[in-house]
């Protein structure tokens, strides 16, 4: 009985170490993938969602101003 218990304990330790190393390996792979993703995003200089929304709002305001100026210009030309 003691020999079988000894063997079972050894297998349990091996299994436990295997699970721990598997978890470590998977977290390490995820960290590498995340860092590569961040590196690519940094190289491409991509903007975040909030930044894009702010730029779109500014663009809309400028387009409205341009339309208003064109309308005023057309009215002045017609008066002349």
PDB file with SEQRES, HELIX, SHEET and CRYST1 records, atoms N, CA, C and O in Angstrom:
SEQRES   1 A   80  UNK UNK UNK UNK UNK UNK UNK UNK UNK UNK UNK UNK UNK          
SEQRES   2 A   80  UNK UNK UNK UNK UNK UNK UNK UNK UNK UNK UNK UNK UNK          
SEQRES   3 A   80  UNK UNK UNK UNK UNK UNK UNK UNK UNK UNK UNK UNK UNK          
SEQRES   4 A   80  UNK UNK UNK UNK UNK UNK UNK UNK UNK UNK UNK UNK UNK          
SEQRES   5 A   80  UNK UNK UNK UNK UNK UNK UNK UNK UNK UNK UNK UNK UNK          
SEQRES   6 A   80  UNK UNK UNK UNK UNK UNK UNK UNK UNK UNK UNK UNK UNK          
SEQRES   7 A   80  UNK UNK                                                      
HELIX    1 AA1 UNK A    2  UNK A   44  1                                  43    
HELIX    2 AA2 UNK A   49  UNK A   79  1                                  31    
CRYST1    1.000    1.000    1.000  90.00  90.00  90.00 P 1           1          
ATOM      1  N   UNK A   1       0.819  -1.192   0.000  1.00  0.00           N  
ATOM      2  CA  UNK A   1       0.000   0.000   0.000  1.00  0.00           C  
ATOM      3  C   UNK A   1       0.860   1.250   0.000  1.00  0.00           C  
ATOM      4  O   UNK A   1       0.512   2.230  -0.660  1.00  0.00           O  
ATOM      5  N   UNK A   2       1.970   1.244   0.720  1.00  0.00           N  
ATOM      6  CA  UNK A   2       2.813   2.429   0.806  1.00  0.00           C  
ATOM      7  C   UNK A   2       3.488   2.730  -0.528  1.00  0.00           C  
ATOM      8  O   UNK A   2       3.705   3.895  -0.861  1.00  0.00           O  
ATOM      9  N   UNK A   3       3.826   1.682  -1.301  1.00  0.00           N  
ATOM     10  CA  UNK A   3       4.432   1.908  -2.618  1.00  0.00           C  
ATOM     11  C   UNK A   3       3.429   2.538  -3.578  1.00  0.00           C  
ATOM     12  O   UNK A   3       3.777   3.453  -4.325  1.00  0.00           O  
ATOM     13  N   UNK A   4       2.217   2.066  -3.566  1.00  0.00           N  
ATOM     14  CA  UNK A   4       1.204   2.633  -4.457  1.00  0.00           C  
ATOM     15  C   UNK A   4       0.881   4.074  -4.059  1.00  0.00           C  
ATOM     16  O   UNK A   4       0.668   4.926  -4.922  1.00  0.00           O  
ATOM     17  N   UNK A   5       0.845   4.341  -2.760  1.00  0.00           N  
ATOM     18  CA  UNK A   5       0.600   5.706  -2.288  1.00  0.00           C  
ATOM     19  C   UNK A   5       1.743   6.630  -2.696  1.00  0.00           C  
ATOM     20  O   UNK A   5       1.515   7.779  -3.074  1.00  0.00           O  
ATOM     21  N   UNK A   6       2.959   6.131  -2.619  1.00  0.00           N  
ATOM     22  CA  UNK A   6       4.134   6.899  -3.026  1.00  0.00           C  
ATOM     23  C   UNK A   6       4.056   7.242  -4.519  1.00  0.00           C  
ATOM     24  O   UNK A   6       4.326   8.374  -4.918  1.00  0.00           O  
ATOM     25  N   UNK A   7       3.690   6.266  -5.323  1.00  0.00           N  
ATOM     26  CA  UNK A   7       3.584   6.477  -6.778  1.00  0.00           C  
ATOM     27  C   UNK A   7       2.463   7.457  -7.088  1.00  0.00           C  
ATOM     28  O   UNK A   7       2.621   8.332  -7.940  1.00  0.00           O  
ATOM     29  N   UNK A   8       1.337   7.320  -6.407  1.00  0.00           N  
ATOM     30  CA  UNK A   8       0.202   8.227  -6.632  1.00  0.00           C  
ATOM     31  C   UNK A   8       0.601   9.654  -6.249  1.00  0.00           C  
ATOM     32  O   UNK A   8       0.256  10.598  -6.960  1.00  0.00           O  
ATOM     33  N   UNK A   9       1.313   9.821  -5.151  1.00  0.00           N  
ATOM     34  CA  UNK A   9       1.764  11.160  -4.733  1.00  0.00           C  
ATOM     35  C   UNK A   9       2.713  11.755  -5.760  1.00  0.00           C  
ATOM     36  O   UNK A   9       2.634  12.949  -6.050  1.00  0.00           O  
ATOM     37  N   UNK A  10       3.609  10.945  -6.316  1.00  0.00           N  
ATOM     38  CA  UNK A  10       4.542  11.442  -7.339  1.00  0.00           C  
ATOM     39  C   UNK A  10       3.773  11.884  -8.585  1.00  0.00           C  
ATOM     40  O   UNK A  10       4.057  12.936  -9.156  1.00  0.00           O  
ATOM     41  N   UNK A  11       2.782  11.061  -9.009  1.00  0.00           N  
ATOM     42  CA  UNK A  11       1.976  11.443 -10.170  1.00  0.00           C  
ATOM     43  C   UNK A  11       1.174  12.715  -9.895  1.00  0.00           C  
ATOM     44  O   UNK A  11       1.012  13.552 -10.782  1.00  0.00           O  
ATOM     45  N   UNK A  12       0.684  12.858  -8.692  1.00  0.00           N  
ATOM     46  CA  UNK A  12      -0.079  14.053  -8.323  1.00  0.00           C  
ATOM     47  C   UNK A  12       0.807  15.296  -8.378  1.00  0.00           C  
ATOM     48  O   UNK A  12       0.383  16.344  -8.864  1.00  0.00           O  
ATOM     49  N   UNK A  13       2.027  15.178  -7.882  1.00  0.00           N  
ATOM     50  CA  UNK A  13       2.963  16.311  -7.938  1.00  0.00           C  
ATOM     51  C   UNK A  13       3.310  16.660  -9.383  1.00  0.00           C  
ATOM     52  O   UNK A  13       3.353  17.837  -9.740  1.00  0.00           O  
ATOM     53  N   UNK A  14       3.556  15.657 -10.209  1.00  0.00           N  
ATOM     54  CA  UNK A  14       3.855  15.915 -11.618  1.00  0.00           C  
ATOM     55  C   UNK A  14       2.681  16.592 -12.314  1.00  0.00           C  
ATOM     56  O   UNK A  14       2.857  17.534 -13.087  1.00  0.00           O  
ATOM     57  N   UNK A  15       1.480  16.095 -12.027  1.00  0.00           N  
ATOM     58  CA  UNK A  15       0.284  16.678 -12.631  1.00  0.00           C  
ATOM     59  C   UNK A  15       0.109  18.126 -12.185  1.00  0.00           C  
ATOM     60  O   UNK A  15      -0.209  18.999 -12.994  1.00  0.00           O  
ATOM     61  N   UNK A  16       0.321  18.376 -10.893  1.00  0.00           N  
ATOM     62  CA  UNK A  16       0.190  19.729 -10.351  1.00  0.00           C  
ATOM     63  C   UNK A  16       1.204  20.677 -10.983  1.00  0.00           C  
ATOM     64  O   UNK A  16       0.855  21.799 -11.349  1.00  0.00           O  
ATOM     65  N   UNK A  17       2.438  20.245 -11.112  1.00  0.00           N  
ATOM     66  CA  UNK A  17       3.473  21.073 -11.732  1.00  0.00           C  
ATOM     67  C   UNK A  17       3.165  21.319 -13.204  1.00  0.00           C  
ATOM     68  O   UNK A  17       3.418  22.403 -13.729  1.00  0.00           O  
ATOM     69  N   UNK A  18       2.619  20.307 -13.858  1.00  0.00           N  
ATOM     70  CA  UNK A  18       2.235  20.474 -15.261  1.00  0.00           C  
ATOM     71  C   UNK A  18       1.146  21.503 -15.428  1.00  0.00           C  
ATOM     72  O   UNK A  18       1.194  22.304 -16.361  1.00  0.00           O  
ATOM     73  N   UNK A  19       0.161  21.502 -14.544  1.00  0.00           N  
ATOM     74  CA  UNK A  19      -0.928  22.476 -14.617  1.00  0.00           C  
ATOM     75  C   UNK A  19      -0.411  23.881 -14.351  1.00  0.00           C  
ATOM     76  O   UNK A  19      -0.815  24.832 -15.020  1.00  0.00           O  
ATOM     77  N   UNK A  20       0.471  24.012 -13.386  1.00  0.00           N  
ATOM     78  CA  UNK A  20       1.025  25.333 -13.067  1.00  0.00           C  
ATOM     79  C   UNK A  20       1.839  25.849 -14.245  1.00  0.00           C  
ATOM     80  O   UNK A  20       1.717  27.017 -14.616  1.00  0.00           O  
ATOM     81  N   UNK A  21       2.657  25.004 -14.830  1.00  0.00           N  
ATOM     82  CA  UNK A  21       3.473  25.448 -15.962  1.00  0.00           C  
ATOM     83  C   UNK A  21       2.597  25.745 -17.173  1.00  0.00           C  
ATOM     84  O   UNK A  21       2.918  26.640 -17.954  1.00  0.00           O  
ATOM     85  N   UNK A  22       1.494  25.010 -17.346  1.00  0.00           N  
ATOM     86  CA  UNK A  22       0.575  25.278 -18.453  1.00  0.00           C  
ATOM     87  C   UNK A  22      -0.065  26.646 -18.280  1.00  0.00           C  
ATOM     88  O   UNK A  22      -0.174  27.407 -19.241  1.00  0.00           O  
ATOM     89  N   UNK A  23      -0.491  26.967 -17.051  1.00  0.00           N  
ATOM     90  CA  UNK A  23      -1.091  28.277 -16.802  1.00  0.00           C  
ATOM     91  C   UNK A  23      -0.070  29.387 -17.022  1.00  0.00           C  
ATOM     92  O   UNK A  23      -0.391  30.424 -17.604  1.00  0.00           O  
ATOM     93  N   UNK A  24       1.139  29.173 -16.565  1.00  0.00           N  
ATOM     94  CA  UNK A  24       2.196  30.162 -16.771  1.00  0.00           C  
ATOM     95  C   UNK A  24       2.477  30.359 -18.252  1.00  0.00           C  
ATOM     96  O   UNK A  24       2.661  31.482 -18.722  1.00  0.00           O  
ATOM     97  N   UNK A  25       2.507  29.253 -18.975  1.00  0.00           N  
ATOM     98  CA  UNK A  25       2.779  29.318 -20.406  1.00  0.00           C  
ATOM     99  C   UNK A  25       1.664  30.069 -21.128  1.00  0.00           C  
ATOM    100  O   UNK A  25       1.935  30.904 -21.991  1.00  0.00           O  
ATOM    101  N   UNK A  26       0.422  29.777 -20.782  1.00  0.00           N  
ATOM    102  CA  UNK A  26      -0.692  30.446 -21.454  1.00  0.00           C  
ATOM    103  C   UNK A  26      -0.718  31.938 -21.133  1.00  0.00           C  
ATOM    104  O   UNK A  26      -0.988  32.748 -22.019  1.00  0.00           O  
ATOM    105  N   UNK A  27      -0.445  32.315 -19.887  1.00  0.00           N  
ATOM    106  CA  UNK A  27      -0.428  33.745 -19.558  1.00  0.00           C  
ATOM    107  C   UNK A  27       0.740  34.441 -20.246  1.00  0.00           C  
ATOM    108  O   UNK A  27       0.619  35.595 -20.658  1.00  0.00           O  
ATOM    109  N   UNK A  28       1.847  33.763 -20.371  1.00  0.00           N  
ATOM    110  CA  UNK A  28       3.008  34.350 -21.057  1.00  0.00           C  
ATOM    111  C   UNK A  28       2.698  34.570 -22.534  1.00  0.00           C  
ATOM    112  O   UNK A  28       3.060  35.603 -23.096  1.00  0.00           O  
ATOM    113  N   UNK A  29       2.036  33.615 -23.162  1.00  0.00           N  
ATOM    114  CA  UNK A  29       1.662  33.757 -24.574  1.00  0.00           C  
ATOM    115  C   UNK A  29       0.699  34.924 -24.743  1.00  0.00           C  
ATOM    116  O   UNK A  29       0.838  35.710 -25.680  1.00  0.00           O  
ATOM    117  N   UNK A  30      -0.277  35.044 -23.845  1.00  0.00           N  
ATOM    118  CA  UNK A  30      -1.217  36.166 -23.918  1.00  0.00           C  
ATOM    119  C   UNK A  30      -0.503  37.503 -23.737  1.00  0.00           C  
ATOM    120  O   UNK A  30      -0.824  38.472 -24.425  1.00  0.00           O  
ATOM    121  N   UNK A  31       0.448  37.566 -22.832  1.00  0.00           N  
ATOM    122  CA  UNK A  31       1.208  38.806 -22.627  1.00  0.00           C  
ATOM    123  C   UNK A  31       2.006  39.179 -23.867  1.00  0.00           C  
ATOM    124  O   UNK A  31       2.078  40.353 -24.231  1.00  0.00           O  
ATOM    125  N   UNK A  32       2.600  38.196 -24.511  1.00  0.00           N  
ATOM    126  CA  UNK A  32       3.370  38.461 -25.728  1.00  0.00           C  
ATOM    127  C   UNK A  32       2.455  38.976 -26.832  1.00  0.00           C  
ATOM    128  O   UNK A  32       2.798  39.929 -27.531  1.00  0.00           O  
ATOM    129  N   UNK A  33       1.301  38.352 -26.989  1.00  0.00           N  
ATOM    130  CA  UNK A  33       0.352  38.778 -28.026  1.00  0.00           C  
ATOM    131  C   UNK A  33      -0.142  40.190 -27.750  1.00  0.00           C  
ATOM    132  O   UNK A  33      -0.231  41.001 -28.672  1.00  0.00           O  
ATOM    133  N   UNK A  34      -0.463  40.497 -26.498  1.00  0.00           N  
ATOM    134  CA  UNK A  34      -0.932  41.849 -26.155  1.00  0.00           C  
ATOM    135  C   UNK A  34       0.145  42.898 -26.422  1.00  0.00           C  
ATOM    136  O   UNK A  34      -0.149  43.983 -26.923  1.00  0.00           O  
ATOM    137  N   UNK A  35       1.379  42.575 -26.089  1.00  0.00           N  
ATOM    138  CA  UNK A  35       2.449  43.550 -26.312  1.00  0.00           C  
ATOM    139  C   UNK A  35       2.674  43.781 -27.798  1.00  0.00           C  
ATOM    140  O   UNK A  35       2.926  44.911 -28.214  1.00  0.00           O  
ATOM    141  N   UNK A  36       2.586  42.726 -28.606  1.00  0.00           N  
ATOM    142  CA  UNK A  36       2.728  42.887 -30.058  1.00  0.00           C  
ATOM    143  C   UNK A  36       1.586  43.722 -30.617  1.00  0.00           C  
ATOM    144  O   UNK A  36       1.799  44.559 -31.494  1.00  0.00           O  
ATOM    145  N   UNK A  37       0.361  43.497 -30.107  1.00  0.00           N  
ATOM    146  CA  UNK A  37      -0.780  44.288 -30.561  1.00  0.00           C  
ATOM    147  C   UNK A  37      -0.569  45.762 -30.232  1.00  0.00           C  
ATOM    148  O   UNK A  37      -0.788  46.631 -31.076  1.00  0.00           O  
ATOM    149  N   UNK A  38      -0.141  46.037 -29.003  1.00  0.00           N  
ATOM    150  CA  UNK A  38       0.104  47.422 -28.592  1.00  0.00           C  
ATOM    151  C   UNK A  38       1.211  48.059 -29.432  1.00  0.00           C  
ATOM    152  O   UNK A  38       1.143  49.237 -29.781  1.00  0.00           O  
ATOM    153  N   UNK A  39       2.215  47.273 -29.745  1.00  0.00           N  
ATOM    154  CA  UNK A  39       3.322  47.771 -30.564  1.00  0.00           C  
ATOM    155  C   UNK A  39       2.833  48.141 -31.964  1.00  0.00           C  
ATOM    156  O   UNK A  39       3.227  49.174 -32.504  1.00  0.00           O  
ATOM    157  N   UNK A  40       1.986  47.311 -32.549  1.00  0.00           N  
ATOM    158  CA  UNK A  40       1.448  47.583 -33.888  1.00  0.00           C  
ATOM    159  C   UNK A  40       0.569  48.820 -33.861  1.00  0.00           C  
ATOM    160  O   UNK A  40       0.662  49.663 -34.753  1.00  0.00           O  
ATOM    161  N   UNK A  41      -0.284  48.942 -32.848  1.00  0.00           N  
ATOM    162  CA  UNK A  41      -1.163  50.104 -32.730  1.00  0.00           C  
ATOM    163  C   UNK A  41      -0.330  51.371 -32.589  1.00  0.00           C  
ATOM    164  O   UNK A  41      -0.658  52.398 -33.183  1.00  0.00           O  
ATOM    165  N   UNK A  42       0.739  51.307 -31.813  1.00  0.00           N  
ATOM    166  CA  UNK A  42       1.603  52.471 -31.632  1.00  0.00           C  
ATOM    167  C   UNK A  42       2.282  52.847 -32.946  1.00  0.00           C  
ATOM    168  O   UNK A  42       2.389  54.030 -33.269  1.00  0.00           O  
ATOM    169  N   UNK A  43       2.741  51.852 -33.705  1.00  0.00           N  
ATOM    170  CA  UNK A  43       3.407  52.140 -34.980  1.00  0.00           C  
ATOM    171  C   UNK A  43       2.443  52.752 -35.982  1.00  0.00           C  
ATOM    172  O   UNK A  43       2.825  53.638 -36.747  1.00  0.00           O  
ATOM    173  N   UNK A  44       1.198  52.291 -35.987  1.00  0.00           N  
ATOM    174  CA  UNK A  44       0.213  52.809 -36.936  1.00  0.00           C  
ATOM    175  C   UNK A  44      -0.363  54.152 -36.488  1.00  0.00           C  
ATOM    176  O   UNK A  44      -1.045  54.829 -37.257  1.00  0.00           O  
ATOM    177  N   UNK A  45      -0.088  54.525 -35.258  1.00  0.00           N  
ATOM    178  CA  UNK A  45      -0.582  55.783 -34.682  1.00  0.00           C  
ATOM    179  C   UNK A  45      -2.105  55.886 -34.795  1.00  0.00           C  
ATOM    180  O   UNK A  45      -2.642  56.917 -35.198  1.00  0.00           O  
ATOM    181  N   UNK A  46      -2.787  54.799 -34.432  1.00  0.00           N  
ATOM    182  CA  UNK A  46      -4.241  54.770 -34.473  1.00  0.00           C  
ATOM    183  C   UNK A  46      -4.813  55.603 -33.334  1.00  0.00           C  
ATOM    184  O   UNK A  46      -4.246  55.664 -32.243  1.00  0.00           O  
ATOM    185  N   UNK A  47      -5.938  56.238 -33.607  1.00  0.00           N  
ATOM    186  CA  UNK A  47      -6.586  57.077 -32.601  1.00  0.00           C  
ATOM    187  C   UNK A  47      -7.685  56.281 -31.911  1.00  0.00           C  
ATOM    188  O   UNK A  47      -8.235  55.331 -32.468  1.00  0.00           O  
ATOM    189  N   UNK A  48      -7.985  56.685 -30.704  1.00  0.00           N  
ATOM    190  CA  UNK A  48      -9.043  56.046 -29.952  1.00  0.00           C  
ATOM    191  C   UNK A  48     -10.408  56.545 -30.396  1.00  0.00           C  
ATOM    192  O   UNK A  48     -10.508  57.506 -31.159  1.00  0.00           O  
ATOM    193  N   UNK A  49     -11.450  55.894 -29.921  1.00  0.00           N  
ATOM    194  CA  UNK A  49     -12.814  56.235 -30.303  1.00  0.00           C  
ATOM    195  C   UNK A  49     -13.165  57.659 -29.909  1.00  0.00           C  
ATOM    196  O   UNK A  49     -13.791  58.382 -30.685  1.00  0.00           O  
ATOM    197  N   UNK A  50     -12.768  58.067 -28.709  1.00  0.00           N  
ATOM    198  CA  UNK A  50     -13.086  59.414 -28.233  1.00  0.00           C  
ATOM    199  C   UNK A  50     -12.407  60.468 -29.102  1.00  0.00           C  
ATOM    200  O   UNK A  50     -13.007  61.490 -29.435  1.00  0.00           O  
ATOM    201  N   UNK A  51     -11.157  60.214 -29.464  1.00  0.00           N  
ATOM    202  CA  UNK A  51     -10.425  61.180 -30.289  1.00  0.00           C  
ATOM    203  C   UNK A  51     -11.078  61.334 -31.654  1.00  0.00           C  
ATOM    204  O   UNK A  51     -11.158  62.443 -32.183  1.00  0.00           O  
ATOM    205  N   UNK A  52     -11.541  60.241 -32.219  1.00  0.00           N  
ATOM    206  CA  UNK A  52     -12.195  60.284 -33.530  1.00  0.00           C  
ATOM    207  C   UNK A  52     -13.495  61.071 -33.432  1.00  0.00           C  
ATOM    208  O   UNK A  52     -13.807  61.857 -34.327  1.00  0.00           O  
ATOM    209  N   UNK A  53     -14.259  60.873 -32.357  1.00  0.00           N  
ATOM    210  CA  UNK A  53     -15.510  61.610 -32.188  1.00  0.00           C  
ATOM    211  C   UNK A  53     -15.254  63.109 -32.072  1.00  0.00           C  
ATOM    212  O   UNK A  53     -15.994  63.909 -32.643  1.00  0.00           O  
ATOM    213  N   UNK A  54     -14.219  63.494 -31.343  1.00  0.00           N  
ATOM    214  CA  UNK A  54     -13.893  64.913 -31.191  1.00  0.00           C  
ATOM    215  C   UNK A  54     -13.506  65.513 -32.533  1.00  0.00           C  
ATOM    216  O   UNK A  54     -13.933  66.618 -32.868  1.00  0.00           O  
ATOM    217  N   UNK A  55     -12.709  64.796 -33.294  1.00  0.00           N  
ATOM    218  CA  UNK A  55     -12.284  65.288 -34.609  1.00  0.00           C  
ATOM    219  C   UNK A  55     -13.489  65.407 -35.543  1.00  0.00           C  
ATOM    220  O   UNK A  55     -13.583  66.369 -36.306  1.00  0.00           O  
ATOM    221  N   UNK A  56     -14.402  64.449 -35.493  1.00  0.00           N  
ATOM    222  CA  UNK A  56     -15.597  64.510 -36.343  1.00  0.00           C  
ATOM    223  C   UNK A  56     -16.456  65.715 -35.993  1.00  0.00           C  
ATOM    224  O   UNK A  56     -16.980  66.376 -36.889  1.00  0.00           O  
ATOM    225  N   UNK A  57     -16.610  66.013 -34.707  1.00  0.00           N  
ATOM    226  CA  UNK A  57     -17.397  67.182 -34.297  1.00  0.00           C  
ATOM    227  C   UNK A  57     -16.755  68.473 -34.776  1.00  0.00           C  
ATOM    228  O   UNK A  57     -17.442  69.380 -35.246  1.00  0.00           O  
ATOM    229  N   UNK A  58     -15.438  68.552 -34.655  1.00  0.00           N  
ATOM    230  CA  UNK A  58     -14.740  69.755 -35.129  1.00  0.00           C  
ATOM    231  C   UNK A  58     -14.895  69.907 -36.634  1.00  0.00           C  
ATOM    232  O   UNK A  58     -15.073  71.016 -37.139  1.00  0.00           O  
ATOM    233  N   UNK A  59     -14.826  68.799 -37.344  1.00  0.00           N  
ATOM    234  CA  UNK A  59     -14.980  68.824 -38.805  1.00  0.00           C  
ATOM    235  C   UNK A  59     -16.381  69.290 -39.191  1.00  0.00           C  
ATOM    236  O   UNK A  59     -16.537  70.079 -40.123  1.00  0.00           O  
ATOM    237  N   UNK A  60     -17.394  68.809 -38.483  1.00  0.00           N  
ATOM    238  CA  UNK A  60     -18.763  69.241 -38.766  1.00  0.00           C  
ATOM    239  C   UNK A  60     -18.922  70.739 -38.543  1.00  0.00           C  
ATOM    240  O   UNK A  60     -19.562  71.417 -39.345  1.00  0.00           O  
ATOM    241  N   UNK A  61     -18.350  71.261 -37.466  1.00  0.00           N  
ATOM    242  CA  UNK A  61     -18.435  72.696 -37.194  1.00  0.00           C  
ATOM    243  C   UNK A  61     -17.766  73.501 -38.305  1.00  0.00           C  
ATOM    244  O   UNK A  61     -18.306  74.510 -38.759  1.00  0.00           O  
ATOM    245  N   UNK A  62     -16.598  73.054 -38.738  1.00  0.00           N  
ATOM    246  CA  UNK A  62     -15.894  73.760 -39.815  1.00  0.00           C  
ATOM    247  C   UNK A  62     -16.681  73.714 -41.125  1.00  0.00           C  
ATOM    248  O   UNK A  62     -16.713  74.700 -41.861  1.00  0.00           O  
ATOM    249  N   UNK A  63     -17.305  72.593 -41.416  1.00  0.00           N  
ATOM    250  CA  UNK A  63     -18.108  72.487 -42.642  1.00  0.00           C  
ATOM    251  C   UNK A  63     -19.295  73.443 -42.592  1.00  0.00           C  
ATOM    252  O   UNK A  63     -19.627  74.077 -43.593  1.00  0.00           O  
ATOM    253  N   UNK A  64     -19.940  73.548 -41.414  1.00  0.00           N  
ATOM    254  CA  UNK A  64     -21.055  74.496 -41.285  1.00  0.00           C  
ATOM    255  C   UNK A  64     -20.590  75.930 -41.472  1.00  0.00           C  
ATOM    256  O   UNK A  64     -21.279  76.729 -42.106  1.00  0.00           O  
ATOM    257  N   UNK A  65     -19.419  76.266 -40.922  1.00  0.00           N  
ATOM    258  CA  UNK A  65     -18.884  77.614 -41.082  1.00  0.00           C  
ATOM    259  C   UNK A  65     -18.590  77.908 -42.549  1.00  0.00           C  
ATOM    260  O   UNK A  65     -18.865  79.007 -43.032  1.00  0.00           O  
ATOM    261  N   UNK A  66     -18.040  76.947 -43.244  1.00  0.00           N  
ATOM    262  CA  UNK A  66     -17.731  77.131 -44.661  1.00  0.00           C  
ATOM    263  C   UNK A  66     -19.017  77.343 -45.449  1.00  0.00           C  
ATOM    264  O   UNK A  66     -19.068  78.213 -46.318  1.00  0.00           O  
ATOM    265  N   UNK A  67     -20.047  76.567 -45.164  1.00  0.00           N  
ATOM    266  CA  UNK A  67     -21.326  76.728 -45.856  1.00  0.00           C  
ATOM    267  C   UNK A  67     -21.909  78.114 -45.598  1.00  0.00           C  
ATOM    268  O   UNK A  67     -22.411  78.760 -46.518  1.00  0.00           O  
ATOM    269  N   UNK A  68     -21.843  78.567 -44.356  1.00  0.00           N  
ATOM    270  CA  UNK A  68     -22.366  79.901 -44.024  1.00  0.00           C  
ATOM    271  C   UNK A  68     -21.588  80.984 -44.754  1.00  0.00           C  
ATOM    272  O   UNK A  68     -22.186  81.933 -45.262  1.00  0.00           O  
ATOM    273  N   UNK A  69     -20.272  80.863 -44.817  1.00  0.00           N  
ATOM    274  CA  UNK A  69     -19.463  81.855 -45.528  1.00  0.00           C  
ATOM    275  C   UNK A  69     -19.766  81.849 -47.019  1.00  0.00           C  
ATOM    276  O   UNK A  69     -19.806  82.907 -47.647  1.00  0.00           O  
ATOM    277  N   UNK A  70     -19.977  80.677 -47.587  1.00  0.00           N  
ATOM    278  CA  UNK A  70     -20.304  80.600 -49.014  1.00  0.00           C  
ATOM    279  C   UNK A  70     -21.660  81.240 -49.292  1.00  0.00           C  
ATOM    280  O   UNK A  70     -21.829  81.923 -50.302  1.00  0.00           O  
ATOM    281  N   UNK A  71     -22.625  81.023 -48.402  1.00  0.00           N  
ATOM    282  CA  UNK A  71     -23.946  81.632 -48.570  1.00  0.00           C  
ATOM    283  C   UNK A  71     -23.844  83.155 -48.504  1.00  0.00           C  
ATOM    284  O   UNK A  71     -24.465  83.856 -49.302  1.00  0.00           O  
ATOM    285  N   UNK A  72     -23.059  83.664 -47.551  1.00  0.00           N  
ATOM    286  CA  UNK A  72     -22.882  85.115 -47.436  1.00  0.00           C  
ATOM    287  C   UNK A  72     -22.201  85.663 -48.677  1.00  0.00           C  
ATOM    288  O   UNK A  72     -22.552  86.740 -49.159  1.00  0.00           O  
ATOM    289  N   UNK A  73     -21.233  84.932 -49.193  1.00  0.00           N  
ATOM    290  CA  UNK A  73     -20.507  85.385 -50.380  1.00  0.00           C  
ATOM    291  C   UNK A  73     -21.434  85.433 -51.586  1.00  0.00           C  
ATOM    292  O   UNK A  73     -21.365  86.365 -52.387  1.00  0.00           O  
ATOM    293  N   UNK A  74     -22.289  84.444 -51.718  1.00  0.00           N  
ATOM    294  CA  UNK A  74     -23.220  84.395 -52.824  1.00  0.00           C  
ATOM    295  C   UNK A  74     -24.205  85.558 -52.720  1.00  0.00           C  
ATOM    296  O   UNK A  74     -24.535  86.174 -53.733  1.00  0.00           O  
ATOM    297  N   UNK A  75     -24.668  85.861 -51.537  1.00  0.00           N  
ATOM    298  CA  UNK A  75     -25.610  86.974 -51.350  1.00  0.00           C  
ATOM    299  C   UNK A  75     -24.953  88.300 -51.711  1.00  0.00           C  
ATOM    300  O   UNK A  75     -25.595  89.150 -52.327  1.00  0.00           O  
ATOM    301  N   UNK A  76     -23.683  88.500 -51.342  1.00  0.00           N  
ATOM    302  CA  UNK A  76     -22.976  89.729 -51.662  1.00  0.00           C  
ATOM    303  C   UNK A  76     -22.771  89.866 -53.162  1.00  0.00           C  
ATOM    304  O   UNK A  76     -22.889  90.966 -53.703  1.00  0.00           O  
ATOM    305  N   UNK A  77     -22.467  88.772 -53.836  1.00  0.00           N  
ATOM    306  CA  UNK A  77     -22.234  88.800 -55.281  1.00  0.00           C  
ATOM    307  C   UNK A  77     -23.524  89.138 -56.005  1.00  0.00           C  
ATOM    308  O   UNK A  77     -23.487  89.878 -56.988  1.00  0.00           O  
ATOM    309  N   UNK A  78     -24.659  88.627 -55.560  1.00  0.00           N  
ATOM    310  CA  UNK A  78     -25.936  88.899 -56.199  1.00  0.00           C  
ATOM    311  C   UNK A  78     -26.336  90.357 -56.039  1.00  0.00           C  
ATOM    312  O   UNK A  78     -26.977  90.921 -56.926  1.00  0.00           O  
ATOM    313  N   UNK A  79     -25.964  90.981 -54.913  1.00  0.00           N  
ATOM    314  CA  UNK A  79     -26.312  92.378 -54.674  1.00  0.00           C  
ATOM    315  C   UNK A  79     -25.524  93.306 -55.603  1.00  0.00           C  
ATOM    316  O   UNK A  79     -26.011  94.382 -55.950  1.00  0.00           O  
ATOM    317  N   UNK A  80     -24.341  92.914 -56.001  1.00  0.00           N  
ATOM    318  CA  UNK A  80     -23.503  93.789 -56.815  1.00  0.00           C  
ATOM    319  C   UNK A  80     -23.931  93.883 -58.211  1.00  0.00           C  
ATOM    320  O   UNK A  80     -23.306  94.591 -59.002  1.00  0.00           O  
TER     321      UNK A  80                                                      
END                                                                             
